[in-house]
Amino acid sequence: MSKQTERLEFLQSRLPEDVIAGITGNASPEIKEIPLKWLSVFRNKGKGFAGDIAGRVRVTDVSIVASVDDPLKMEGKVTMEITVTPDMCNGQGVLDEGCIVFLIDECSTTAMVVINAYDGLNTPPGVSQVINTFYHSTAIVGTTLRIVNRSVATGRESNAGKTELWDTANHRLVASGTQLTMPPSIPPKWMAN
């Protein structure tokens, strides 16, 4: 079986109920599975870039909410947590800016695929085109980060999302960012359904 076929079967299969049991939010169980599945695909069974870090990201809430800016528009909201460890830090023991961009890249994407699924679009996450990042504060080893991801604009041709990384203990914004993705160059059969 090819990697692509294996990946597609995994994305179409159901996860065990206990895997999503601890995830709060108003999304259906099928929608709650989506961030978990895509994070697993991104991490390539622990062999992908920063696989150890990605493997520690915990999805805590998946919701479909009204946009704060336009209550008639729905958006995907996916909340995650991770505790800062030494492998995420620079030489001064502070959460590295590269790691922050990595988290924004992978995590913001989940909110985009969640709202697309809610809207009935079976679209892959896409390829990053632009990631704008703002650094607000530092986080050191042991800091628990709450990563709040929201979809901004979604569809078949492009997707945009925004992410905030919060220091949960100090109620402090560590970083924020936005991302624009475009569909990858993949066989059309992936886009079917």
Disulfide bonds with the S-S distance in Angstrom:
none
